[in-house]
């Protein structure tokens, strides 16, 4: 049997909390971080709400020399990685550098940095474009900067599969640990709440145009009309379970199973494959549907994707067969950062024996036949949860997490 992969460190930056425990406390209070965009004037845009990370100053968390070199998404990633390593109890000399690696996910790269430098190019001339533009906009920049900052010379990579990328990156880190790398940093951060980034997101046609933060993002609701974008995410320290126990590390939980599938071309007449990803993750974990305490759903907030996800859940678990929740209704969809944050939510929920709620939804569309958790957090005595993610373009990912055995 392959060695277990455990989470020993967590770093979180979210619209409803900076820091893991602050985020978790806000989640249990059903506290939303969604509001009108404040980082620029959004009046001319059809969508004007977002989940912004407030109260964050990069100079408080990363070396000042890095601030002009990096986009906001990388500043988040560097901060989250620092916190994840600190939480794990690992130091710079804990392992040789080539036995520590990093793999992250990104959906947009450094949009805000790119917007600013393109403005310099067209509004001034090429001499005013930062030399750091050569990498600060790039999808892989977070992995690269984390690797440099913490001297991680082991396996390094980036996954670009939209919202599913956060799970895919953690799964890739798990593979590297199973192949012998003792420690991996993984997860995802995104931060594209700038005029350029918002315009790109609006062009996809999936954002809500409501101006009411309590009605704009309503997963599985009969009146769902799109989602709200957000920024932030989570970085995790992953380790080989036996090594973590030997050094006396605290485990937040175990990555027990994973699978990914790809949907057929739209209009092909063939069904979506999310149900296959769910079954694959359960099989990888050696579990049956009855072993899952609750599901953190993708929760697109659009009728057709919500219908497809509900169908997959009822196909695997039966009608109303498992509690389902979408805590990201408090933060907006953070793209590559969303599902690492969901993993943190699942681990803390299993630790504390609760199921965090879906907010802004009175009840799911009855046609979906799912047991959606709304209102306040509900109790749970079980030890395993399922996290789902779907990315634009047909990506499906599913991951099973388990509460620490000693808990």
Residue, then its C-alpha position, 0 to 999 in steps of 0.5 A: x500500500x502506498x504511504x499516506x500523504x498528510x497535511x501538516x501546514x496551512x496558509x490561508x488568505x480569503x475574502x472572509x478571513x486572513x489566516x486559517x483560524x480567522x477564516x474558519x471562525x468566519x465560516x462557522x459564523x456564516x460570514x460573507x466576504x462578498x461586497x461591491x468592488x473597492x479596489x477600482x470603480x466598477x460602475x461601468x461594468x455589468x458585474x460589480x461584486x466580488x470577494x476581496x481580501x481586505x486588510x492585506x498589505x504585502x509589505x507586512x508579509x514579504x520582503x520589500x524588495x519582492x513587492x515591486x517584482x510581484x503581482x498580488x496573486x504571488x504576494x498572496x502565495x508567498x505569504x500563504x507558503x510562509x504560514x504553511x511552512x511555519x504551521x508545519x514546524x519545518x525549518x529551512x534546514x529540516x531537509x536537503x533542498x532537493x527533497x522539498x518541492x512545490x506545485x501550485x495551480x493558477x487560472x489567471x496568472x498576474x493579471x493586475x501586474x500585466x495590466x499595469x505594465x501594458x498601460x505603461x507600454x501603450x501610454x508611455x513607451x517600452x522603456x517604462x515597462x518593468x523588467x519583471x513583466x517577463x515573469x510576473x504575469x506568468x501562470x507558473x510564477x507562484x511556484x517559481x517564487x515560492x521555490x526561490x523564497x524557500x529554497x525548494x529544489x525538488x519537483x516543481x510544477x503548475x497546473x492550469x485547469x481553471x477551478x479544478x486546478x487546486x485539487x489537481x495540484x494537490x494530487x500531483x504533490x501527493x504523487x511526488x510524495x508517493x514517489x519519494x519526495x518527503x515534503x511538498x508545498x501545494x495549493x493555489x492562489x488567484x487575484x485578478x480583481x482589476x479592470x483587465x481581469x474583471x473584463x476577462x471574467x465577464x466575457x465568459x458570460x458566467x458572472x451574476x449581474x446582481x448588486x445585492x451581495x446576499x442574492x448574487x451567488x446562489x448555488x443550486x438555488x432556483x433563481x441562480x444566475x451566475x457566480x461572483x468572482x473572488x481572490x485568495x486561496x490556500x497553500x498546504x504543506x504535504x508530507x509523507x505520513x510516516x515521516x511526519x509522525x516520526x518527527x512529531x508533527x501535527x496532522x490536519x488530515x490525510x489526502x485519501x483519494x483522488x480522481x479526475x475526468x474530462x467532459x465530452x465536447x458540448x453538443x456531443x450528446x454524451x453525458x458529463x463525467x463528474x460522477x466518474x471522478x467521484x467514483x474514482x476518488x472513492x475507489x482510490x480511497x478504498x471507500x463506498x458512498x456510505x463512508x462520506x460524511x458530507x460533500x463540498x460541492x463545486x456549486x457553479x451558481x448557474x442552472x445547467x452546471x448546477x443541474x449536472x452536478x446535482x445529477x452526479x451526486x444523486x447518481x452516486x449517493x442517491x436522492x438526498x443521500x449525503x449532506x452537500x454544502x458550498x461554503x464558497x458562497x461566502x467568498x465567491x469563486x476564487x478559481x485556482x484558489x477556491x478548492x485548496x480553500x475548500x480542502x482546508x474547510x473540509x479538514x477543519x469541519x472534520x476536526x470540529x465535527x460540523x458541516x459548514x453552511x451554504x449561505x444566501x440560499x433558502x433551499x435548493x431547487x426541488x428538482x435537484x433532490x440534494x440535501x443542501x446544508x443552509x443556515x448555520x453549521x450542522x453537526x457531523x460525527x464522521x471522519x471523511x469528506x469529499x471535495x469536488x471541483x469543475x473547471x471551465x472547458x470540461x475539467x472534473x476533479x474529486x478528492x477525499x480527505x480524512x480526519x487524522x487517525x489520532x483525532 
